[in-house]
Amino acid sequence: MNTMLDYIRRYADTILNTYRDPYHGTPLFFDGMNTFTGEPVKWRNMEGTDWEPSNLASQQNLFRTLSALSALSGDGKYKQAAMDAIRWHFDHADASGLLTWGGHCFLDLKTLDTVGPEGKNKVHEIKHHYPFYELMFEVDPQATAKLIKAEWNCHIDNWDTLELTRHGSYGRPLPAAGFWDKPMHRDLEILREAKGLSFVNIGNDLIYGAGLLGQRVPGEEKALDWAEFMAWQYVRSRYPATGLGCYQFNRPVKREEAPTDENHPQFTYSFYGDRAQRQFGPEYGDVAQEAWVLFKMDPDAMNGPEGIYGDATLAQLTLARQLGAKGEQLKQWAVDGLDAWLRYAYVPETNQIKPMFADGKDLTGQVFPRRGFYGKKGWVFERKPINTIVFLSTVTAWAMTGRASLWQHVVAMARHFGLGEWHATDPAASKAPLVASQADAILLFAVLEVARATQAPAYLALAKSIGERIMAQHAHRGMFVPSEKHIHCRFDDTDALALLTLIATERGCPELVPGFRSQGGYIHGDIQIEDGSKKNILDIKDIYPLTVA
């Protein structure tokens, strides 16, 4: 473990010494670097200009890593570096308290200009980011409170109907006082029409921030009430007969007639009405609504059931754990929803999920009747492998409740993820010594969750074997990369944080390491590849070639 800690410390030293702002002397970090050339990662926009991204929203796991490293090494410089970067952003927030960050805008560190795929249109978007608010509260509790309220303020266009927009407006003024003193309309129509789309991956970020604010800052207790009220919108919009869904709690209002030509560039836009109903309604009826879609055909899409039952469920569970007794309702809603979906959708024999609408009927093998937002005419509904975030959320739900039904799913998933045979009825027992076959940070977080819940030595030994594989397969050229041939290191990736969690757990002090929440940091837009072609990316690792030629 000392060798592992030494490597992580050298990794962090390299980032602190080489990958902070060399142009202006600010404490800001680059988002990543080319591990072969040592250059900061560059985004070549469609005009041919190279930006050098520094996106605070895509550095939250880096800051968790730096804080953990200070706690375990006793050297406070790492945490201080993260706090200095946060302080700079607070000092340069807009008048409403919003920071320059997210999926659609970031800083070009070379110029300190705000840039992004939307051009001069500065758009606020965070989805499954779940920032390190705990550290922000340490830096400046009032600035953090203002930030969280500004996020709600810029993403809610109508508080009476709780109409959300995923693209928030900068500069929207905050009321001078009584921000949370608004009426909660509990008789709102379920799946009401609205212009904005209440995607769970933005709504849950708001829930998470307000929940922490209501817990941590005196005078902001009503923020927790609004967090729960927002969460309830998703719960009350679940399909009544199954308890499944929902991805959003509204329907897109139809603002004009859709083009008749399926090849029209705007054919799949939401202002023509509910996109699932347009594409599947004639065959599947009223259940074919965007809110109740529980399948994902595009592997690069951010929507799909994993967003509901993986990232969102995990964040809600971890928030509930932090809130203690005040988080009991959030925990119950999250666990019940996950349990229902696994019962209907999970195939333990293959570790896959069935495509379905929220009525629970398996669509496997059925053919798309027409082109639309969800794919092309003739596509076939397919079962997809479950991802590791869902495994982690299931493990966490089991650890917090002890539900036997969840443990059965955990056992099946663990087998398919190469974690050995876990005892079907006694979580503290195993059929054989457990040795991992994969190097995966999310699997490491999950196994450590089980190790802490059971106190069984076998799981800690299994966690160590995952850690060793991560070091062997991902630790190259002083950085962490998916493989020896991958070019770019994304500083926000979670290998180092997972390994520090392992070290802290072995020492008996896991509470010293900030908890994992998400790998959600991203920039979404078009870049020019070196050969002049265009690529739409979500992950900084995907800039230019993935592997050495």
DOPAZA-285534 format. One record per atom (N, C-alpha, C): y, x, z. Coordinates in steps of 0.1 Angstrom, whole numbers, plus 5000, padded with zeros to 4 digits. Each point is the difference from the previous one (the first is absolute). Layout:
N
YXZ ...
END
This chain:
549
498850085000 501249925000 501350095000 499950115006 501250095000 500350054986 498950034992 500350044986 500649884992 499649885003 500649884993 501449985004 500350025013 501449985005 500950114994 499450135000 500850114994 500449974985 499049954993 500349974986 501149894998 499949905008 501049895000 501450055004 500050095010 501250065004 500750084989 499150084993 500650084989 500549914988 499249894998 500449904990 501449945004 500249965012 501249955004 501150105000 499750135004 501050104999 500550034986 499149994990 500450014986 500949894996 499749885004 500949894996 501450025006 500050035013 501350025007 500850124994 499350104997 500750124996 500450004985 499349934992 500150014985 500449874994 499749895006 500149874993 501049905006 501050065007 501249925004 501150054991 501049914999 501150024991 500650144999 499750074989 500650134998 501350004993 500549884996 501350004992 501249975009 499849915010 501249965007 499950025015 498950055005 499850035014 499749885009 499749894994 499649885007 498650025006 499649925010 498750005005 498949924992 500349974988 499249914992 498850074994 498949934998 498850064995 499849954985 499450094992 499449964988 498849915003 499649924990 498849915001 498750084998 500050114993 498850074997 500350124992 498950074996 500250134993 498850034991 500250084990 499050054992 499350125007 498749985003 499350105008 499750134993 500150004987 499850124992 501350084997 501149934998 501250074997 500950015012 499849915010 500950005012 501349924997 500249944989 501249924997 499949875007 501249945004 500049865005 499649914988 499349895004 499649914990 501249944993 499949984987 501149954991 499749874993 500949915000 499949884992 500950014988 499550004988 500850004988 500249864996 501249955000 500349864997 500049984985 500249884996 499849974985 501250054992 501050065006 501150064993 499750154999 498950055006 499750145000 500650095011 500649935010 500550085011 499050015011 499950125006 499150025011 500649975013 499449915008 500449975014 499050075009 500550045012 499150065010 500049905012 499049915000 500049895009 500050045015 500849935008 500050005014 500149865004 498949945003 499949855004 499649995014 500949965009 499749995014 498849915003 499949894992 498949905002 498750074996 500050104992 498750074997 499850125008 500650015012 499850115008 499749965015 499649885002 499849955013 498750065006 499050024992 498850065005 500250155003 500850064991 500450145003 500750015014 500949915003 500750005013 499049975011 499049924998 499049985010 499250135003 499750074989 499350125001 500850115008 501350014996 500850095007 500249975015 500149885003 500149965014 498750035008 498849974993 498850035006 499850155002 500450084990 499950145001 500850065012 501249955002 500750045012 499349975013 499549885000 499349955013 498850095003 499250044989 498850085002 500250155001 501150054994 500250145000 501050045011 500849915005 501050035009 501350054994 500150014987 501250054993 500749884995 501249985006 500849884996 500750004987 499950114993 500850014987 499649914990 498749965000 499449924989 500649855002 499949955012 500549875002 501550004998 500750105005 501450014998 500549994986 499250074991 500350004986 499949864994 499049925004 499949864996 501249925005 500450025013 501149935006 501350034993 500250134996 501250044993 500149934987 498949984993 500149934987 500349865002 499449935010 500349865003 501549995003 500550095009 501449995004 500950014988 499750094991 500850014988 500149874992 498949934999 500049884993 500749895007 499950005013 500849905008 501550034998 500450125000 501450044998 500549964986 499149984990 500349974986 499549864996 499749925010 499649864997 501249924993 499649894993 501149924995 500649925011 501149924997 500749935011 499149905007 499049954994 499149905006 498950075009 499950134999 499050085007 498750034992 500049974987 498850034992 500150154996 498850054999 499850144995 499750014985 500350114994 499650024986 498550055000 499249904997 498650035000 499249894993 498750024999 499149894995 499450024987 499549894994 499350004988 500950024987 501349975002 500850004988 501350085001 500250075011 501150105000 499750115010 500550124997 499850115009 501150104997 500050115007 501050114998 499450104990 500950054991 499750124992 500550115009 499150085006 500550105010 500950114993 499850024987 500850104994 501549965000 500349874999 501449954998 500449915012 499049965008 500249905011 500549864994 499849984987 500349874994 498949905003 500449885001 499049895001 499549974986 498750014998 499449984986 498849915002 499549974988 498849915000 499749944987 498849944999 499649944987 500949884996 500849945009 500849894997 501450054994 500150134998 501350054996 501149995010 501249944997 501149995009 499849895010 499149914997 499749895009 499350045012 500650015012 499450055012 499249885006 498750015001 499249895004 499250055013 500049925010 499250035012 498649934999 499050095001 498649945000 499150095008 499449945010 498950075008 498949905000 498850054997 498849925000 498950085006 499449955011 499050075008 500450145003 501350025004 500550135004 499850025015 500349905008 499950005015 500650135005 501350024999 500650135004 499750045014 500350125003 499850065014 501249965008 500149875003 501149955007 500150065015 498850035005 500050055013 500850135001 499950094991 500850125000 501549964997 500249914991 501449964998 500749945012 499249935008 500649955013 500350125009 499350105000 500350125008 501350074995 500250004987 501250064994 501249925003 499949874998 501249915002 499549865000 499849945012 499549865001 500949904993 501350025001 501049904995 500050014984 499950124995 499950014985 498749944995 498950025007 498749954996 500149855001 500549945010 500149865001 500949944989 501150074996 500849964989 499250004987 499250114998 499250014988 499049894999 499349975010 499049894999 500649874998 501249975006 500749884997 500549994986 500550124995 500550014986 498849974990 498850055003 498949974992 499749854999 500049945011 499849855000 501149944992 501350045003 501149944993 500050014985 499650124995 500050024986 498849944992 499049975008 498849954993 499849845002 500849945008 500049865002 501249944994 499849924989 501149944993 500449865006 499049945007 500349875006 499249995013 500750005012 499350005012 499549865004 500649904994 499549865003 498649984994 499850064988 498749984994 499150135001 500650115006 499450135001 499650054986 500949994991 499850044986 500250154999 498950074996 500050155000 500350054986 500550124999 500050074987 499550145002 499250054992 499450135001 501050114997 501049964992 501150104996 501249965008 500350085011 501149975008 501350064995 501149945004 501450044996 500650095011 500550124995 500850085009 501349945002 500650045012 501449965002 500249865005 499049925003 500149865005 500450015015 501249955003 500550025014 499149935010 499950065012 499449945012 501049925008 499549895005 500949925010 500450095012 501149985005 500550085011 499249995012 499449885003 499249985012 499049884997 499049995008 499149895000 499150004987 499650124996 499250004987 498849915000 499250005011 498849935001 500249865004 501249965003 500349865005 500149904989 499049994992 499949914989 498949895003 500149884995 499049905002 498750044993 498949985006 498650014994 499549864996 499949984987 499649874995 498550004999 499349945010 498650005001 499349894991 500849924994 499449894991 500250034985 500250134997 500150044986 498849964992 500249964987 498949974991 499150124998 498849985001 499050114997 500050034985 500050134997 500150044986 501149944993 501250005006 501249954994 500550094988 500749934991 500550084989 501250085004 500250124994 501150095003 500250094989 501250064999 500250104989 499350135004 500250055013 499450125004 498549995002 499450115000 498550005002 499750065013 499449935009 499850045014 498750085001 499950114992 498850085001 499750055014 498850015004 499650045013 500450145002 500050084990 500350155002 501550025002 500849914998 501450015005 500249925013 499449885001 500149925012 499450075012 498950074998 499450065012 500850125004 500750074991 500850115004 501249945009 500549894997 501049945008 499549965014 498849945000 499349965012 499850125009 499550114994 499850125008 501350055007 501050024992 501350055005 500549915011 500149874998 500649915009 499149995013 498750024999 499250005012 500350125009 500150114994 500350125008 501549995006 500949954992 501449985005 500049915012 499349894999 500049905011 499450065013 499150094998 499350065011 500950115007 500750084992 500650135004 501549995004 500749914994 501550005002 500449885008 500650025012 500549895008 501049924993 499949875000 500949914993 499649964986 498950064996 499449974987 498749935001 499749945011 498749935002 499749894990 501049944995 499849894990 499450054987 500250134997 499450064988 498549985000 499350015012 498649985000 499649854997 500949915004 499749864997 500149984985 500950074993 500149994985 498950074994 499550115005 498850064995 498849915000 499849935011 498949915001 500249884991 501249954999 500349894991 499750034985 500450124996 499750054987 498550014998 499350065009 498550014999 499449864999 500549905007 499449875000 500249944986 501050034992 500149954987 498850034991 499550125002 498850044992 498849945005 499949985013 498849945007 499949854996 501249935001 500049854998 499749974985 500250104991 499849984986 498650054995 499150035010 498650034996 499449874995 499050024991 499349884995 499349935011 500249875002 499649935012 498550005002 499249994990 498649995002 499350135003 500650114997 499450135001 500750095010 501349985002 500850105007 500350124993 499950004986 500250124992 501450004995 500550124997 501450034995 500950025011 501350024998 500649984986 500850134997 500250024987 500850124996 501549975000 500349884999 501449965001 500049855005 501149965007 500049875006 500949904992 500450044988 500749914991 499550004986 500549914992 499749994986 501350044992 499850084989 501250034992 500649874994 501249975002 500649884994 500150024984 499749904993 500250014985 501449984997 500650114993 501449994997 500249984985 499050024992 500149974986 498650004993 500049954988 498749994993 499550134996 498750025002 499450134996 499950024985 500050124995 499850024985 498649954996 499949954988 498749964995 499250124995 500750104997 499350124995 499550095012 498750015001 499550085011 500350155000 500550044988 500450144999 501450035003 500849895003 501450025003 500150095012 500950105000 500150105011 500349945014 500549875001 500349945013 499049895003 498950004992 499049885002 499549995014 499850115007 499449995013 501049995012 501349984997 501050005010 499949885009 500550015012 499849905010 501049884999 501150024992 501049894999 499549894991 498850014995 499449894993 499049925008 500150035013 499149925010 498850085005 499249945007 498950075007 499150064989 499850135001 499350084989 498549975001 499449985011 498649975001 499749864994 500949915004 499849864995 500150004984 501050074995 500250014986 498750054993 499450115006 498950064993 498749945003 499849945011 498649955004 500049855004 501249945001 500049865005 499249904993 500050004986 499249904993 498550015003 499550115003 498650025003 499649995015 500950055009 499750015014 500849905009 501049934995 500649905008 501150065009 500349925011 501150035009 499850135008 498850055001 499750125008 500650124992 500149994988 500550114991 501550015002 500450065012 501450035003 500150155004 501250054997 500250155004 499650025014 500449915009 499850025014 498550025004 499149934991 498649995004 499250094991 500650094992 499250104992 499450105009 498750025000 499350105008 499150094991 500650054989 499350094991 501150104995 499650114996 500950104994 499250064988 500649994988 499450054988 500550144996 501350025003 500750124996 499850105012 499350114999 499850095011 501350075005 501050004992 501350065004 501049905006 499649875000 500949905006 500050015015 501249965005 500250005015 499649875006 499749894992 499649885006 498549995001 499549895005 498549995001 499649985015 498849975002 499549975013 500150115010 499950134995 500050115009 501450015006 501149964993 501350005005 500149915013 499349884999 500049915011 499250055011 498750034997 499050035010 499850155004 500750084992 500050155003 501350045007 501050034992 501350055005 500749905010 500149884995 500849905008 499249975013 498749985000 499249975012 500150125009 499850124995 500050125009 501450015007 501149994992 501350015007 500249895010 499649884997 500249895010 499150025012 498850054999 499250035011 500650125009 500450104993 500650115008 501349965007 500849914993 501249955007 499549915012 499049924998 499649925011 499550085012 499350114997 499650095010 501150065008 501150044993 501250055006 500749905009 499949874996 500749905007 499349955012 498750035001 499249965012 499949855000 500249935011 499949865002 500849924990 501250064997 500949934991 499550004985 499050084998 499550014986 498749924998 499649925010 498749945000 499949904988 501149934997 499949904989 499950074986 500850114999 499950084988 498650064998 499450055011 498650054999 499149894995 500049885007 499149904997 500149954985 501249994995 500249964986 499450114991 500350125002 499550114992 498550015000 499449995011 498550015002 499349884993 500549885003 499449884994 500150014985 501150044994 500150004986 499150114994 499950115006 499150114995 498549955001 499749955011 498649955002 499649904990 500949904997 499749904990 499850064986 500950094996 499950064987 498750084998 499750085010 498750084999 498849914999 500049895007 498949905000 499849944986 501149984993 500049944986 499850104989 500750125002 500250094988 499150125001 499750055012 499350135000 498649994997 499550104992 498650004996 499450135006 499449995012 499550125007 499050094992 499349944991 499050074993 500650104990 501249974995 500650094990 501450055005 500549965012 501350045005 501149964990 499849884994 501049944991 500649885005 501149964994 500649875003 500049914988 499749875003 499949904989 501449964996 500349984987 501249954996 500049855002 501149945005 500149865004 501449955001 500249885000 501249935005 499749975015 500949955007 499949985014 499049895004 499549934990 499049905003 498650065003 499950134998 498850085003 498949994989 500249954989 499049994989 500050134993 498850064998 499850124993 500349994985 500950084995 500449994986 499350114991 499150085006 499450114994 499349954986 500450074990 499449984987 500849904991 500949925006 500849904992 501050084992 500449934989 500950074990 501449945001 501050094999 501449965000 500249914988 500649885002 500149914989 501250034991 501050075005 501250034993 500750125006 500950064992 500850115006 501049955010 500350095010 501049975010 500250115009 500749985011 500450105009 498850085005 498849945002 498950065006 499150074990 500350004987 499250074991 499949934986 499250064991 499949954987 498949894998 500249924990 499049914996 498750074996 498949955006 498750064997 499550105011 501050045009 499550085012 499049925008 499250085007 499049935008 500350035015 499949905008 500150025014 498950095005 500450115007 499050095005 500150035015 498950035006 500050055013 500550145001 500850035010 500650135002 499550075013 499950135000 499650075012 501149985011 499649985012 500949995011 500750135002 501250005005 500750135002 499950045015 500450125003 499850065013 501149945010 501149954995 501049945009 499449875005 499349924992 499349885006 499050045010 499350114998 499050055010 500750035013 501250074999 500750035012 500649885007 500549904993 500549885006 498849925006 498850004994 498949935006 499550075013 500050145000 499750075012 501049975011 501250004997 501149985010 499949865005 499749904992 499949865005 498849995009 498950074996 498850005009 500350075014 500750114999 500350075013 500949925009 500949924994 500949925008 499449875005 498949964994 499449875004 498550005004 499350104995 498650015003 499249894992 500549944990 499349894993 498750064993 498949945003 498750054994 500049984985 500749894995 500049984985 500750124993 501050055006 500850114994 499150135001 499350025010 499250125001 498950004989 499549894997 499050004989 500650054987 501249964997 500750054988 500350155001 500450045012 500350145002 498850094997 498849955005 498850084998 499750014985 500149894993 499750014986 501050094992 501349995003 501050084994 499750155003 499750035012 499850145004 498950064992 498949924998 498950054993 500450044985 500849914994 500450024986 501050114999 500850035010 501050105000 499450145005 498750005000 499350135003 500250055015 500049905009 500250045014 498749985008 498949984993 498749995007 499749865005 498949995007 499549875005 500549975014 500949905001 500549965013 499249895006 499849995012 499149915007 500549854997 499149914996 500549874996 500549915011 499550035012 500449915011 500650085012 499850135001 500650075011 500950114994 501349985000 500950094994 500050145006 499550015012 500050145007 498850074996 499149954993 498750064996 500050034985 499250094996 499850034985 498550044998 499649974987 498650034997 499750144998 501050084997 499750144997 501450085002 500050135001 501250075001 500949974987 501349985003 500949964989 500750114995 500050024986 500750104993 500649944988 501350034998 500749944989 499750064987 500149934989 499850054986 501350004992 501149955007 501350004992 501150065008 501050054993 501350055007 501049904997 500349925011 501049894998 500749975013 501350015000 500849985012 499949865006 499949904992 499949865005 498749985007 498950064994 498749995007 500150075013 500750115001 500150085012 500749915011 501149944996 500749915009 499149895005 499149944991 499149895004 499050055010 499450124997 498950055009 500650035013 501250065001 500650035013 500349875008 500349894993 500249875006 498849965007 498850024993 498749965006 499750095012 500350134998 499750105010 500749975013 501349964999 500849965012 499549875006 499649914992 499549875005 498750015007 499150084995 498650015006 499850115009 500950114999 499850125008 498750074997 499449974989 498750054996 500250144993 499350105004 500250144995 499750004985 499149924995 499550014986 501249974991 500949925003 501149974991 501050115000 500250065011 500950125000 499550114992 498650025001 499450104991 500149974985 499949874997 500249954987 501450034995 501049975009 501450024997 500250154997 499450095007 500150144998 499550044986 498949944996 499450034987 501049964989 500749885002 500949964990 501250105000 500550045011 501050105001 499750134993 498850055002 499550124994 500049984984 499649884996 500049984985 501450004995 500949935007 501450004995 500550144999 499850095010 500450134999 499450084988 498749984998 499350074989 500549954986 500249874999 500349944987 501549984997 500849995010 501449964997 501050115004 499650105008 500950105005 500050124990 501050014991 500050104990 501550054999 500150134998 501350064998 501049975011 499549985012 500949985012 500449855001 499649924991 500449864999 498849915002 500249874998 498949905000 500149934986 499050004992 499949944987 498749934999 499949904991 498749934999 498850094996 500350104992 498950094996 500750144997 499150104998 500550134998 500850014987 499749914990 500750004987 501349915000 500249925010 501249924999 501250085002 501149974993 501250084999 500949975012 500349885002 501149965009 499549975014 500750045010 499949965014 501049905003 499649885004 501049905005 500150015015 501150045005 500150035014 499749885009 500149884995 499849885008 498549965000 499150074994 498649975001 499550035014 498849945003 499749995014 498950095005 499650104992 498950095005 500450075013 501250065000 500550075012 500149915012 500549884998 500149905011 498649965006 499149984991 498649975004 499450115008 500250124995 499450125007 500650025013 501349985002 500750015013 499549895009 499749884995 499449895008 498650045005 499350074992 498650055004 500250105011 500950104998 500250105010 500449945014 500949904999 500549945012 498949925007 499249934992 498949925006 499050095007 499750114993 499150105007 500550055013 501350025000 500750055012 500149895011 499849884996 500149895010 501449945001 500850034990 501449955000 500549944987 499249904995 500449954986 501349935000 500549965012 501349935001 501250094996 499750134999 501150094996 500350004985 499149944992 500250004986 500449864996 501149994992 500449874995 498949944992 499849875002 499049934993 500249984985 499050014992 500049984986 500349854997 500949974990 500349874997 499749974985 500450094991 499849974986 500250124992 499550004987 500350104990 501049954990 500949915004 500749914991 501250074993 500550125004 501150054994 499850034985 500949954992 499950014986 501349994993 500050054987 501249984991 499449934988 500549894995 499449934990 501050004988 499650074989 500850004988 499450094989 500850014989 499550074989 500650155001 499150094996 500450144999 499650054986 500650114996 499550074988 499050115004 498950004993 499050105002 500450124992 499450115003 500450134993 499849994985 499149924995 499849994986 501049894993 500949955009 501049914994 499649855002 498749975004 499649875001 500549945013 499849875002 500549925011 498949975009 500250005014 499049965009 500749925011 499449895004 500549925012 499250045012 500650055010 499350065012 500449925012 499150015010 500249965014 499950115010 499350114996 499750115009 500550134995 500750075009 500650134996 499050104995 498749995004 498950094995 499849984986 500349884994 499749974986 501150054991 501050075005 501050064991 499450114992 500049994986 499450104991 498550015002 499350104995 498649995000 499450005014 498949945002 499349995013 499250135002 499550064990 499250125002 500450114991 499650125003 500450124992 499249994987 500750034989 499450004987 498950114999 
END
